[in-house]
Amino acid sequence: MRVRHAVLIVVLLAVAAPASAHPAPFSYLDLHLRLGRVDGALVAHAIDLAHELGLPSPDQLRDRRVVDANQDRMFALVRQRLRLVAGAATLAPLVDRVDILADRPALRFTLRFAIERPPDSFVIRAALFPYDANHQTFVNVYEDGALRYQGIFNATRSSVEYFPGTAQGTLAVVRKFVVQGVRHIAIGPDHILFLVGLLLLGGSLMQLVRIVTAFTVAHSLTLTLAVLNVLNPSALLVEPAVALSIIYIGADNLLVTRQSRDVRAWIALAFGLIHGFGFASVLREMDLPRQALGWSLFSFNAGVEIGQVAIVLVVASVLGAARRASETLGQRLVYVGSAGVMTAGAYWFVQRVFFAGGV
């Protein structure tokens, strides 16, 4: 008898649990890009709206009279928490109407943004219901009726930059990611020092071109594989490996002799594969536009290449001038520079292996 009672209690609890569980409300934002304007629709759950309006029950929003009485307050909330940034203009939506959905406890707001001309790019910002840390807004962007972008906004991510599939949008992607590529190589001391180590021994213009080209081809390959999630090793392995590559190139410079064959292009090719994974970790943080992924990857690589060429021109010119002034001075620069490269690489290796939180 007791067993039967226990089974009955378990069954009742199982049936009652779904009825008492608090639903997880979501919002849905659809934006349609058309010539000269952006139209949209926002579907918001009655639970969230009732909380913002201070209504005792979300079921009250099934009543048209209650919706009409609170319409202005809901329109103001949507205009306040949803924005479209196009160039220097920050636009709030014009809310045309609100409808009660028959198939679910939610309301749909019909939106439009007044844009004078199609933007090169724009930023969508939506922090609709910040009272709920678990709230999510599902975003869909359409161009000419075709779905071009899908994303999710939450407590930690409330904006995205979108590049339309136009010539202007493509140019905006190229401008942004070329600059980011140049910037990344400029602020990445480990990548710069690896390049400097490769250049310390000097050489002809063709030798230097082969070295830089090999490095570019290698890091472009692994950068692409990592961004596409084909091959994505952990930063805990990649970052120490980058440091080891710097130590190696410094040591190789000190061991090479005049009769040795110049294998720096092969070294650049091998270690460039590792450096590419390092570049990828930065690029992923930039929220790549999926609708223009190829252009963003190409542009970032082009920017890195521009930065590398600038470094090569400066370093090669300084080292060449030193060698022309004095062969002894040039040789000392190789020794001192290589020792400095090894020291920096060893420091980064220890830091990244034993103090990974500081990376």
C-alpha positions as CSV (number, residue, x, y, z in Angstrom):
1,M,0.0,0.0,0.0
2,R,2.8,2.4,0.9
3,V,4.5,1.6,-2.4
4,R,1.3,2.5,-4.3
5,H,1.0,5.8,-2.4
6,A,4.6,6.6,-3.2
7,V,4.1,5.9,-6.9
8,L,0.9,8.1,-6.9
9,I,2.8,11.0,-5.3
10,V,5.6,10.7,-7.9
11,V,3.1,10.7,-10.7
12,L,1.3,13.8,-9.3
13,L,4.5,15.7,-8.9
14,A,5.6,14.8,-12.4
15,V,2.2,16.1,-13.8
16,A,2.2,19.2,-11.6
17,A,5.8,20.2,-12.4
18,P,5.2,21.4,-16.0
19,A,2.1,23.4,-14.8
20,S,4.1,25.2,-12.1
21,A,7.3,25.7,-14.0
22,H,7.9,29.3,-15.0
23,P,8.2,29.7,-18.8
24,A,11.3,31.2,-20.3
25,P,10.0,34.1,-22.4
26,F,11.9,35.2,-25.5
27,S,11.6,38.1,-28.0
28,Y,11.9,37.9,-31.7
29,L,13.1,40.7,-33.9
30,D,12.8,40.6,-37.7
31,L,14.3,43.4,-39.8
32,H,13.7,43.7,-43.6
33,L,16.1,45.9,-45.6
34,R,14.5,47.7,-48.5
35,L,15.6,50.6,-50.6
36,G,15.5,53.7,-48.4
37,R,14.0,52.1,-45.3
38,V,14.1,49.3,-42.8
39,D,10.8,47.6,-41.8
40,G,10.5,45.2,-38.9
41,A,8.4,43.3,-36.4
42,L,9.1,42.7,-32.8
43,V,7.3,39.9,-31.0
44,A,7.5,40.3,-27.2
45,H,6.2,37.8,-24.6
46,A,3.3,38.9,-22.4
47,I,5.3,38.0,-19.2
48,D,8.0,40.5,-20.0
49,L,5.5,43.2,-21.1
50,A,3.3,42.7,-18.0
51,H,6.4,43.1,-15.8
52,E,7.4,46.3,-17.4
53,L,3.9,47.7,-17.2
54,G,3.4,46.6,-13.6
55,L,0.3,44.5,-14.5
56,P,-0.6,41.8,-12.0
57,S,-1.1,39.1,-14.6
58,P,0.3,38.7,-18.2
59,D,-3.1,37.3,-19.1
60,Q,-4.5,40.8,-19.0
61,L,-2.6,41.5,-22.2
62,R,-5.0,39.1,-24.0
63,D,-7.6,41.8,-23.6
64,R,-7.6,44.4,-26.4
65,R,-8.9,47.1,-24.1
66,V,-5.9,46.6,-21.7
67,V,-3.5,46.6,-24.7
68,D,-5.0,49.9,-26.0
69,A,-4.8,51.5,-22.6
70,N,-1.1,50.7,-22.3
71,Q,-0.2,51.1,-26.0
72,D,1.7,54.4,-25.6
73,R,3.8,53.1,-22.7
74,M,4.7,50.0,-24.7
75,F,5.6,52.0,-27.8
76,A,7.8,54.2,-25.7
77,L,9.5,51.2,-24.2
78,V,10.3,49.7,-27.7
79,R,11.6,53.1,-28.9
80,Q,13.8,53.4,-25.9
81,R,15.4,50.0,-25.9
82,L,15.7,49.3,-29.6
83,R,18.1,51.3,-31.8
84,L,19.5,51.3,-35.3
85,V,22.8,53.2,-35.6
86,A,23.5,54.1,-39.3
87,G,26.6,56.2,-39.7
88,A,26.4,59.2,-37.4
89,A,22.6,58.8,-36.9
90,T,21.1,56.8,-34.0
91,L,17.5,55.9,-35.0
92,A,14.6,54.8,-32.8
93,P,11.9,52.8,-34.5
94,L,8.5,54.3,-35.5
95,V,6.0,51.9,-34.0
96,D,2.9,51.7,-36.2
97,R,0.7,49.2,-34.4
98,V,0.6,46.3,-31.9
99,D,-1.3,43.1,-32.4
100,I,-2.3,40.3,-30.0
101,L,-1.1,37.0,-31.2
102,A,-3.8,34.3,-31.1
103,D,-1.4,31.3,-31.0
104,R,0.8,32.3,-28.0
105,P,0.8,34.8,-25.1
106,A,2.7,37.6,-26.9
107,L,2.3,40.9,-28.7
108,R,3.7,41.8,-32.1
109,F,4.8,45.4,-32.8
110,T,5.1,46.6,-36.4
111,L,8.2,48.8,-36.8
112,R,9.9,51.0,-39.4
113,F,13.1,53.0,-39.4
114,A,13.3,56.2,-41.5
115,I,16.7,56.1,-43.3
116,E,17.5,58.8,-45.9
117,R,19.7,56.5,-47.9
118,P,20.9,52.9,-47.7
119,P,23.8,52.8,-45.1
120,D,27.2,51.1,-45.7
121,S,26.7,49.3,-42.5
122,F,24.6,49.7,-39.4
123,V,24.6,48.5,-35.8
124,I,21.5,46.9,-34.2
125,R,21.2,47.5,-30.5
126,A,18.5,45.7,-28.4
127,A,18.4,45.4,-24.7
128,L,14.7,44.9,-24.4
129,F,14.1,43.4,-20.9
130,P,17.2,43.8,-18.8
131,Y,15.3,42.8,-15.6
132,D,15.7,39.2,-16.7
133,A,19.3,38.1,-17.0
134,N,18.3,35.0,-18.9
135,H,16.2,36.8,-21.5
136,Q,17.1,36.3,-25.2
137,T,16.2,38.2,-28.3
138,F,16.4,36.2,-31.6
139,V,17.3,38.5,-34.5
140,N,16.7,37.9,-38.2
141,V,17.8,40.3,-40.9
142,Y,16.4,40.0,-44.4
143,E,17.5,41.6,-47.7
144,D,15.2,41.5,-50.6
145,G,13.2,38.8,-48.8
146,A,16.2,36.5,-48.2
147,L,17.4,35.7,-44.8
148,R,21.0,37.1,-44.5
149,Y,21.7,37.1,-40.7
150,Q,20.6,35.3,-37.6
151,G,21.8,36.1,-34.1
152,I,20.9,36.1,-30.4
153,F,21.1,39.0,-28.1
154,N,21.4,38.4,-24.3
155,A,22.7,39.9,-21.1
156,T,26.3,39.9,-22.4
157,R,25.6,40.7,-26.1
158,S,23.2,43.4,-27.0
159,S,24.5,44.7,-30.4
160,V,25.8,43.6,-33.7
161,E,27.2,45.4,-36.8
162,Y,25.5,44.4,-40.0
163,F,27.0,44.9,-43.5
164,P,24.4,44.9,-46.3
165,G,25.2,42.8,-49.4
166,T,25.7,45.9,-51.5
167,A,28.9,47.4,-53.1
168,Q,28.9,49.9,-50.3
169,G,28.5,47.2,-47.7
170,T,31.4,45.2,-49.1
171,L,33.6,48.3,-49.1
172,A,32.7,48.9,-45.5
173,V,33.7,45.4,-44.6
174,V,37.1,45.8,-46.5
175,R,37.8,49.2,-44.8
176,K,37.0,47.9,-41.3
177,F,39.0,44.6,-41.5
178,V,42.0,46.0,-43.4
179,V,42.4,48.5,-40.6
180,Q,42.0,45.8,-38.0
181,G,44.6,43.6,-39.6
182,V,47.2,46.5,-39.7
183,R,46.3,47.4,-36.1
184,H,46.7,43.8,-34.9
185,I,50.1,43.3,-36.3
186,A,51.1,46.8,-35.0
187,I,50.0,45.9,-31.4
188,G,51.2,42.3,-31.4
189,P,54.8,42.4,-30.1
190,D,55.2,38.6,-30.4
191,H,54.4,38.6,-34.1
192,I,56.6,41.6,-34.7
193,L,59.5,40.1,-32.8
194,F,59.2,36.9,-34.8
195,L,59.4,38.9,-38.0
196,V,62.4,40.9,-36.7
197,G,64.2,37.7,-35.8
198,L,63.7,36.4,-39.3
199,L,65.2,39.6,-40.8
200,L,68.2,40.0,-38.5
201,L,70.5,38.0,-40.8
202,G,69.6,40.3,-43.7
203,G,69.7,39.1,-47.3
204,S,68.6,40.1,-50.8
205,L,65.2,41.6,-51.6
206,M,64.1,38.3,-53.1
207,Q,65.1,36.4,-50.0
208,L,63.1,38.8,-47.7
209,V,60.1,38.6,-50.1
210,R,60.2,34.8,-49.9
211,I,60.4,34.9,-46.1
212,V,57.4,37.2,-45.7
213,T,55.4,35.5,-48.4
214,A,55.9,32.1,-46.7
215,F,54.8,33.5,-43.3
216,T,51.7,35.2,-44.9
217,V,50.6,32.0,-46.8
218,A,51.0,29.9,-43.6
219,H,49.2,32.1,-41.2
220,S,46.4,32.9,-43.7
221,L,45.7,29.1,-44.0
222,T,45.4,28.4,-40.3
223,L,43.6,31.7,-39.7
224,T,40.9,30.6,-42.2
225,L,40.7,27.1,-40.8
226,A,40.3,28.4,-37.3
227,V,37.7,31.0,-38.1
228,L,35.6,28.4,-40.0
229,N,36.0,26.1,-37.0
230,V,37.6,23.4,-39.1
231,L,40.7,23.3,-36.9
232,N,40.7,25.2,-33.6
233,P,43.4,24.3,-31.1
234,S,43.2,25.8,-27.6
235,A,45.0,29.1,-26.9
236,L,46.7,27.4,-24.0
237,L,48.7,25.5,-26.6
238,V,48.9,28.1,-29.3
239,E,50.2,31.0,-27.2
240,P,53.2,29.1,-25.7
241,A,53.9,27.7,-29.1
242,V,54.1,31.2,-30.5
243,A,56.6,32.1,-27.8
244,L,58.7,28.9,-28.6
245,S,58.8,30.0,-32.2
246,I,60.4,33.3,-31.2
247,I,63.0,31.5,-29.0
248,Y,63.8,29.1,-31.9
249,I,64.4,31.9,-34.5
250,G,66.7,33.7,-32.1
251,A,68.7,30.5,-31.4
252,D,68.8,29.7,-35.1
253,N,70.3,33.1,-35.9
254,L,73.2,32.5,-33.4
255,L,73.9,29.0,-34.7
256,V,73.9,29.7,-38.4
257,T,77.2,30.0,-40.3
258,R,78.1,31.7,-43.5
259,Q,78.1,28.4,-45.3
260,S,74.7,27.4,-44.0
261,R,71.8,27.2,-46.5
262,D,69.2,29.9,-45.9
263,V,66.1,28.1,-44.7
264,R,64.3,31.1,-43.1
265,A,61.4,30.9,-45.6
266,W,60.8,27.3,-44.5
267,I,61.0,28.3,-40.8
268,A,58.5,31.2,-41.5
269,L,56.2,28.7,-43.3
270,A,56.3,26.2,-40.4
271,F,55.8,28.7,-37.6
272,G,53.5,30.8,-39.6
273,L,50.9,28.0,-39.2
274,I,51.1,28.5,-35.4
275,H,50.9,32.3,-35.6
276,G,47.8,32.0,-37.8
277,F,45.9,30.4,-34.9
278,G,47.1,33.3,-32.7
279,F,45.6,35.8,-35.2
280,A,42.3,33.8,-35.3
281,S,41.7,34.2,-31.5
282,V,41.7,38.0,-32.0
283,L,39.6,37.9,-35.2
284,R,36.9,35.7,-33.6
285,E,36.4,38.4,-30.9
286,M,35.4,40.9,-33.7
287,D,32.1,39.2,-34.4
288,L,32.7,38.5,-38.1
289,P,29.9,39.3,-40.4
290,R,28.8,35.9,-41.6
291,Q,27.1,37.3,-44.7
292,A,30.5,38.7,-45.7
293,L,32.9,36.2,-44.1
294,G,35.1,35.8,-47.2
295,W,35.6,39.5,-47.6
296,S,36.3,40.0,-43.9
297,L,39.0,37.2,-43.9
298,F,40.6,38.5,-47.0
299,S,40.6,42.1,-45.8
300,F,42.1,41.1,-42.4
301,N,44.8,39.1,-44.0
302,A,45.5,42.1,-46.4
303,G,45.8,44.4,-43.4
304,V,48.2,42.0,-41.7
305,E,50.3,41.8,-44.8
306,I,50.4,45.6,-45.1
307,G,51.6,45.8,-41.5
308,Q,54.2,43.2,-42.1
309,V,55.6,44.9,-45.2
310,A,55.9,48.1,-43.3
311,I,57.9,46.4,-40.6
312,V,60.1,44.6,-43.1
313,L,60.9,47.9,-44.9
314,V,61.8,49.7,-41.7
315,V,63.8,46.8,-40.1
316,A,65.6,45.8,-43.3
317,S,66.5,49.4,-44.0
318,V,68.0,50.0,-40.6
319,L,69.9,46.7,-40.6
320,G,71.2,47.4,-44.2
321,A,72.4,50.8,-43.2
322,A,74.2,49.4,-40.2
323,R,76.0,46.8,-42.3
324,R,77.0,49.3,-44.9
325,A,78.4,51.5,-42.2
326,S,80.3,48.7,-40.5
327,E,80.4,44.9,-40.9
328,T,81.3,44.5,-37.3
329,L,78.3,46.7,-36.2
330,G,76.0,44.6,-38.4
331,Q,77.3,41.4,-36.8
332,R,76.9,42.7,-33.3
333,L,73.3,43.7,-34.1
334,V,72.7,40.0,-35.1
335,Y,74.1,38.8,-31.8
336,V,72.4,41.4,-29.6
337,G,69.1,41.3,-31.5
338,S,68.9,37.5,-31.4
339,A,69.7,37.3,-27.7
340,G,66.9,39.9,-27.2
341,V,64.5,37.9,-29.3
342,M,65.3,34.7,-27.3
343,T,64.9,36.5,-24.0
344,A,61.5,38.0,-24.9
345,G,60.3,34.6,-26.2
346,A,61.4,32.9,-23.0
347,Y,59.6,35.5,-20.9
348,W,56.4,35.0,-22.9
349,F,56.7,31.3,-22.7
350,V,57.0,31.2,-18.9
351,Q,54.2,33.8,-18.6
352,R,51.8,31.8,-20.9
353,V,52.6,28.4,-19.4
354,F,52.7,29.2,-15.7
355,F,50.7,32.5,-15.5
356,A,48.1,31.9,-18.2
357,G,45.6,34.3,-16.5
358,G,48.0,37.2,-17.5
359,V,47.9,36.4,-21.2
